[in-house]
Amino acid sequence: MKAVENFLERIHADTLNAFVSIDEKGAARAAAAAGKAIEQGEEDLLQGIPIAVKDNICTKGIRTTCSSNILKNFVPTYDAHVTEMLKRRGAVILGKTNMDEFAMGSTTTTSNIGPTRNPWDASKTPGGSSGGSAAAVAAGLCAAALGSDTGGSVRQPASFCGITGLKPTYGTVSRFGLVAFASSLDQIGPMGRTARDVAVLYDAIRGHDKRDSTSVPREHLPTSLDGLDMHGIRIGVPDVFFSEGLAHDVERAVRHAISVFRELGADIVTVDLPHIRYGVAVYYIIAPAEASSNLARYDGVRYGVRHGDEKDLFDMYCETRAHGFNSEVKRRIMLGTYALSAGYYDAYYRKASQVRTLIIEDFRRAFTHCDIIAGPTAPITAFGLNEMVDDPLSIYLLDIYTIPANLAGLPALSIPCGFGDEGMPVGLQLMAPAFRDNIILGAAMTFQDHTRFHEVKP
Amino acid sequence: MKITQDLVLHVAKLARLKLDPHELEKFKKELSSILEYMDVLHEVNTDGVNPTFHTNSTTNALRDDEVWSSQSKDDALSNAPKLLDGCIVVPRVIE
């Protein structure tokens, strides 16, 4: 109870704007219940642990806004699958964290309630779109958090904020109750201070859910918390992850991290991923296309803020959406609608989907030569809140290392591995074949047992 | 791909988005430059390559035809902008 009160106090004093809403009553109730359970001998690791949840994940009775205008008053009548799982395990949900509107962005500056600031440097972005969750964990406003990752939105903010974040294998965590952005790419991901924290949270939220038709009906064992013996493990390093565009300070920290794995016994090999360089183009056709379909439901009829219903239905749709969405969301809806429209579908959406197949095959081939693929999570460290705002394409290009895992449905983890020239955290990304999330989690645990980057606080 | 004003208006109509003149101009420029970047995909040979729309091997997820509760009518209407007698009010649909 006391611990939860402390967290809530810290959240109220927070100037980072990490939270959209705080659930004092719910948190107090959950903390009290957890306290009782622990007294009665309950040993669940998550009992009473304060967790923050990204505001695109439904929490019954608690406003879920996706940091948007259109859903600013939306109160879900049900919990997302992951929310149910957290509650069942006795976790305490403190509140909902800030994000880029509808998860479309890499900076958390497109939020309807204003940007979240990076705890390491308040003039800089925490990354996005799960910037609120990342900042909350890094600043000690919660013990761990849930984010969502469609093109890097868990891993990149984890990298910018110096914490650990996992995008699980597609299909292992139910998307029921996650507000859909791009259905073939979205996954909810755990974020925490350490790989072990992330593994425990992952185990709590994963598993088959009938209510998500893309949820994989697979049994799973609890993730081992012992770490991974790196002897005999082959780590593949693709040249394409170290070419132009990668900042020197990031490269230095990442190469050093890879050498740590070598010292721990791993074999470092070069792997080739010839189609990865098309990843951003593929993603920025497929994701907006899927988003244009998923966001068609926001029409002002059944939920959301409505405008323009004095005229006719068509006007109501157009005005509701014009007022309700920010310009980044509109941009992506426009891109996606164009890519799917008659006359352009083959040249854009179908073509991108074919190149997606080639990217998947690149990974399949690469993983016959290695067990883990390593590289930087982002090409630079966190930048100023007002930088690059007028150039959407430059921001899209920052997702170059994270996008491939979403396109291929593979698990990918970002862990802190050092600091850049401006003192901002650098993230190392580890990828594994599908359903081998435990391998990268284990390798990360071993890395963190031998380094201290994850212990440094802002 | 030349992005004309007409094309932007056409796409906006399909997307049910009302754009003001400033947005129209802005999107025309931005979509042009973004789509120009996408042209790089034309250099990839995709002959005989099947598109991937989904990365899992799961196919149709069916369930037994059993009644189960989803949500009550009150819950379903709880976020509606305008209600009357248990129905959602919308502008006239039929002329």
Interface residues (C-beta under 8 A of the other chain):
Chain A: N73 F74 V75 T77 Y78 Y170 G171 S184 K210 S213 T214 S215 V216 P217 H275 Y278 V280 A281 V282 Y284 I285 S292 A296 D299 G300 V301 R302 Y303 G304 V305 R306 D309 E310 K311 D312 L313 F314 D315 M316 Y317 C318 E319 R321 A322 F325 S327 K330 R331 I333 M334 L335 T337 Y338 S341 Y348 R350 K351 A352 S353 Q354 V355 R356 T357 L358 I360 P392 L393 Y396 L407 A408 G409 A434
Chain B: L7 V8 H10 V11 A12 L14 A15 R16 L17 K18 L19 E23 K26 F27 E30 L31 S33 I34 L35 Y37 M38 V40 L41 H42 V44 T46 V49 N50 P51 T52 F53 H54 T55 N56 T58 N60 A61 R63 Q71 D75 A76 S78 N79 A80 P81 K82 I88 V89 V90 P91 R92 V93
